[in-house]
Amino acid sequence: MTSVLLDRYTAFILRRRWLGLASAVAVMLALTAGVQFITISNDWRDMLDEDNPQLVAFDALEDTYTATNAALIAVAPKSGTVFTREALGAVEELTEAAWRVPSSTRVDSLTNHNHTESVGDDLNVEQLVDDAGSLSDDDLARIKEIALNEPSVAGRLVSYDGRVAGLVISFALPEQSEAAEIQILNYLRGLLEEARAAHPDIAYHITGNVFVNRVLTKAAQDDMGILAPAAFLVIVSVAAILLRSLFGTLSLVVVLLFVVGSTMGAIGWTDLVLNAANSGVPLIIMTLAIAHSVHVVEKIVSGMGQGLDRDTAVVESLRDNAWPVFLTTATTMIGFLSMNASDSPPFRVLGNLVAFGMFCAYVYSMTLLPTLLLVLPLRASPVRAGHSTFFDRLGDFVVERRALLLWSMAAVAIALVAGVPRVELTDNWTKHLDERYEFRRDTDFVIENLTGVETLEYSLRAGREGGITDPDYLRKVDALAEWYRAQPEVAHVQAFSDIMKRLNKNMHGDDPAFYRLPEDPELAAQYLLLYELSVPFGMDLNNRMDIGKSSTRMTVTLHRLKSEELRKLEVRGQEWLRANAPELASEASGYSLIFAHLAIRNTKSMLWGTVTGMILISLILIAIFRSVRLGLISLVPNLIPSAMAFGVWGYLYSEVGPAGSLVTAIAFGTVVDDTIHLMSKYLKARREGLSASEAVRDAFRSVGQALFTTTMMLVLGFLVFASSGFAISWMLGLLVALTIGFALVLDFLLLPPLLIAIDRKTQ
């Protein structure tokens, strides 16, 4: 029945080629029209589901206190110390200017730090630095001593060695924050240009989570503006070189444009959202989609080279490729659809879009492509009679050296797979971009010379309104702060208890012996009230305590940690709270912790999705080959390549980020394609009465060139990703390229000897 339908379809294509071509164009135009409705998001929250527990805790923290959107500017004098009149003057000028940055709500710096002193029975609150240019040497020495010994300043607003000063700007951003973020970034760039011109002996470095959306968007734009054209040129060049047919290559380019246009249009029609994590959809589709068409074109060109007229060659190619291409499309789609198990929405969108793109690629390769080749003046160089091609010789070599290849390839695979335990699935948002981006360089400088940029945020509940001045509560908060300060992963701790200890000392004549928590709750409440009445406008404690004074915020700033290290530290903190202050126990939150948990949640969910996809594809292969034995054998060159790629990665790099959870899902459905084509030809030859050895030779002769061509396109196409400055993209590109390359090697050098060995043993 299937053969009859295919014959009718090929006859229709021959008779109604212009109608088929017009229909394909109409469908493409209808789909592509949706491009105008594409939505691009720059919000990092789109990486998470709304019910993500860490995001829920983070939103609760921001609702209780103030938003955590911030920029951090590091001021680094070339003289080696910030405690000079010029350096402090530069910080003072920048602090005053920072208040005028759009959407800014607060500015904290070394110079405007609220320093408290006792004056008789009164509390005097003033900026640590006032008019830096008029400071005497004694004033500078005094400021240095205060700054380096104040817990809320040292390690946050000035480095512990006094070489770098810090300035933190907090922002209140609207819901649609893209325009505000661009305005902030442009304003700060102009501000720093003026500062550099005024103080050429001072270096300025800027980082902060308020810029993350913009820099990731810039990385995505770079990929689309540079890598997409590069991938297109690579694919077209490989096709032209290996197919040696101008119009055959042109037809592939047209199909490619149709597939990408249709898929991108579908994004607009379905209201799906693109962001930095899935912006590579066009690149992936461009790289994968052409593989379907190559088999059709290569078979037509090969047939015409052997003397067939064009119409007959097209019919033979469709008959020969319709079923294998359909199966490879199905397995590739299953591989990408398994990404719906991801815990991150953009990855689910990526999987669904690429799966749809693969469906479009199949439809166009069976409709648009043959009609194009029927109307274009296609030519093919005749094949010389008796001429032995490279793949004829490769087939002979594999058959003659099958025993050696079987054991040697098995040994190579085992040696490479042994590197898998070295691989560490981890993530750190500060490393998502490489050093070509100024944001990454500035972030590295801040981490190495001033303070960390990753934090754990706690909302510590006192249990009642006004309870934050209760001595028992303050002691527990202080104990938690001291425990964190003792951890090697911690760079700085900002706790409410430090403020109360300083106030207690101030109200006892600045006697250092009274730098401790007050023991009388009423007295502590009076200290706090007096302080709040004395601080300048905009410098109150609303960002450190809630309105009802029933909870306070503790910020633990960390050194650069891997996601696993961050999760372990947070678990240790929870264990300490449960053991020592269970009534304060609350979930930590923070931007870094959200993505540390997302990394492991996404890896686990993707693992289950990939396993499900593998099971489905395995069942399909067993059904295709009508044999459990052959279906299971076909899995060998499909499962092992990913393990080999990760093994090589373990030997060379060891660490892999979110891309690691995507590689197997993407690659497995792709590498099955070559196996299906090779085994389909092998089984067809066996059913026609050829021996196992001759069937292998026939398979190499029939599809060897096409498999090599498609693999080269895929490998080189994904290698284009490796030049991306975005970690997910370049890791994904390298790992998938390695996997596909290893898959072809195993399909050529391991699978045929294995088939011969099994067939002979069965007989």
C-alpha positions, 0 to 999 in steps of 0.5 A: 500500500505504501509503495502504491501511494508513493508511486502515485505521489511521484507521478503527481510530482512529475505531472504537476511540478509547477503546482507543487512548487506554487503550493510550497511557496504559498505555505512558506509565505503564509507561515513566514508572515508570522515573523512580524509577531515574534516576541524577544524577551531579555528578562532572566525570569523567563528562564524559570517557571512561575512556580519555581520554588527558588523564584517564589522565595526570591520574589517574597524577599523583594516584596518584603524589602527592596528589589535586588537590581543593582550595579557595582562600580569598582574604583581602582587607583593606579597608586595602589590605595583608595585612601588618597585625596584624589581617589576619595574625591573621585569616589565622592564625585561618582557617588553624587552623580550616581543619584541621578542615574535613571531609576536609581533609588539608593547609592552606597559607597565608601564616601557616603557610608553613614558613620556614627559617633557619640557627641555627648548624649547625642548620636551623630550620623554623617558621611564618612568622607566630606569634601575629600579635597580638603582632607588632611593626612590625619583625616585620611588615616582616620578614614582608612582605620574606620573603613577597614575595621567596619564590617559593613564597609570592608569587603563590600565598599572597599577591599580588605587591602584598601586598594579598590573602592566600591560603589553600589547603585540600587534600582527600582525597575518597571515590569517592562524593564528593557528600555529602563535597562538600556537607559541605565546602561547608556547613562552609566557608560557616559558617566564612567567616560567622564570619570575616566577623563577627569581621573586618568590615573584611576580605572573603573570597572562595572558589573551587577545583575541589572546588566545581565539581561542586556549582556546576554541579549548582546551575546544572542545578537552577536550569535545571530548577526555573526554566527548565523551567516557564518553557518550558512556559508559553511553549509553551502560551501560544504554542499557545493564541494561535496555535491559538485552540482551548482543547481543541486546546491542552489536547491538546498539553499532554497529549501534551507531558507524555506525551512528557517522562514517557516519555523521563525514565522511559526514562533510569531503565530504561536506567541512563543518567546525567544530569549538568549537561551533559545536564540540559537533556534535558527542556527540549529535548524539551519544546521540540521534541516539540510541533512534531509535534503542532501540524501535526496539531491545526492541520489538524484545527482548520482543517478543522473551521473550513471545515465538516468534521465532527470525525471527517472532520477528524481523518482528513484531518489524519492522512492529510495529516500522517502521512508528513511528520511521520514524515519530520521525526521521522526527520530530527530523530532522525538529527540528534540521533543524530549526537551519538554521535560526540561525545568526551564521554559526556553529549553522547552521552546527550543525543543518544540521549535526545532522539532517543528523545523524538522517536520518542515524540512521533511515536507519541503524535501519531499515537495519543494525540493523535487519540483525545484530539481525538475524545473532547474537545468540540473546537470551531473558529470557521468561516472566512468564505468568500472571506476572505484569510488572512495566509499567502494574502497572503504567498504572493501577495507571494512569487510577485509579488516572487520575483526581488527576494526571491531576490537580496535574501535571497541577499545577506543570507545572504552578508553574515551568513555572512561573520561566521563566520570571526570565531567562535572555538571556545574554552572555559574552565571558569572562565566556565561560569557567569555573574556571578549565581553567587557562585562565578563572582564569587569566582573572578574576584576571585581571578584578578584580585587573587591568583593563577590557578586553572588549572594545568599539572601535571608529574611530572618523572622523575629516572630512579632512586630518590633521583635528585631530589637529583642536581644535573644533575636539579635544574638541568634542573627549575630551567631549566624552571621559569624558562622557564615564569616567563618566559611571559606566560601564567604567574602562578606556578610551584611547583618542587622546585628552589626548595626546594633553593635555599632550603635551600642558602642556609640551610645557608650561614648564610643568605648570599644568594650561596648561593641556588643549587642545591647542587653535591654530590648527597650534601649535597643529599640531607642537606639534604632529609633534615634539612628533612623531619625538621624540618617540622611534621606534615602539612606534609611534601613528599609532595605535591611528590615521590614516595615513592621520591624518583625524581620531583618535581611542578611546578605551573604556575599560569596566568592565565585562558586560552582553551582554544586558548591553553592548548593552545599553551602546553603544546605550547611546554612540550613542545618546550622539554623535548624540546630541553633536557631530553628525559629529563624529558619527560612529558605535562602534566596538570591539570583545565584542560588536560583540558577544553582538549583535550576542547573541540577533540576534541569539536568535531572528533568532532562535526563528523564526526558532523554531516557524516554526519548531513547526508549521511544526511538529504540522501539521505533528502530526495532519496529523498522528493522522487524528484529529486536536483535538488529534494533538493539545492535543499531543502538550501539553507534547511537548511544556510545557517541555521546558518552565518547564526546563527554569522555573527551570533554572530561579529559580536556575541560571537565566542567560543563554547564547547562549545555551538558543537559541538552547535548544527548537530547539533541544529538541522539535523535540526530545521530540515529539518522545515519544509522537508519540510512546505513542499516536500511540499505544493508537490510535491503541488500540482504533481502535481495539475497546478498551476503552480509559482506556484500550487503555492507559493500552495497550500503557504503556504495549507496549511502556512504557519500551522502552520510559523509556529506551530511555529517560534514555539514552537521559537524562544521555547522555546529562547530560554528557555535564554538566561536560564540562568546556565550557558554551554552552556545559554544559548549553545545556546539563542540559537544554536539559536533564531537558526538556527530563525528564519533557517530559517523566513525562508529557507523562506518567502522564499528557497526558494519563489522558488528552486523557481519559478525552477528549475521554469520553467528546467526546463520 
